[in-house]
Amino acid sequence: MTKRFAPLVLLLAACSTGASDESPGSFSAGFTGNDGAEFGEVDSEGVPGDGDASTEDGDGDPDSSTGDGDGDSSTGDGDGDGDDTGDGDGDEQVDPCPLICDGKPASSPNTCEKPYVIGRTQAKAGFFYGGSTQAATDNDNGACGPISDPANWDSGRDHFFQIFMVVGDSVTAVQNPAGWNARLKIHDEPECIGNAQVCSTTADPAEILDYVASKTDWHTIVADGQSSGLSDWGDYTLTVNLATAGGIDECGCP
């Protein structure tokens, strides 16, 4: 575990979504005693304080020896990842900072569950994306305000981009569609399906959104279309610029 990861354990606890490591909301942590037997472990029979397939306490390896938990002969471990530091939960700990700072530039924006992840470092320098929603699906139909109001409904195909923001950070996002009616939205929850915090009001040409983060968390930018009836999808460009305002960036992204 790197030094910069330790403060993030509490900071990002609320971010955990239980998703796979493809998703930026998949960070979790568990804490145990030195032998992995205090809490956070259950064996195949549901007995707490254990980590193997038997009911012996304070164990976690394939045999019945005690004070181990990683499946090898080293002591004082409990996480199953093969090193000599243990948390006892059976999962290898993942430092979230590389994803937060560097993003996933090879990722796809086609779904909310597996969005394009924009790194903070890249957004500070100016992020640019050019693509098409022609082959995308329609996952996010709620614009700002209640969906019961027809003005707050959009049914065009959409793309999803996530970025980690710190309280006080401001982001300027610009969506420029190629001749169709667009809707640009920003959500402040990682699930990104629901009422957005800020939405564009003009459709074409480029729409500019300015947003200031009120919490430290993943935020989702949705490049959407307004109407399926009008075939509101196709080629577009997106630019995102991040400006920090002195909030604590635990990852120290350059």
Beta strands, then each sheet from edge to edge (+ up, - down):
strand 1: 103-104
strand 2: 116-118
strand 3: 127-132
strand 4: 159-165
strand 5: 170-177
strand 6: 182-187
strand 7: 198-199
strand 8: 207-212
strand 9: 217-225
strand 10: 235-243
sheet 1: 1+ 2- 4- 9+ 6- 7+
sheet 2: 3+ 10- 5+ 8-
end
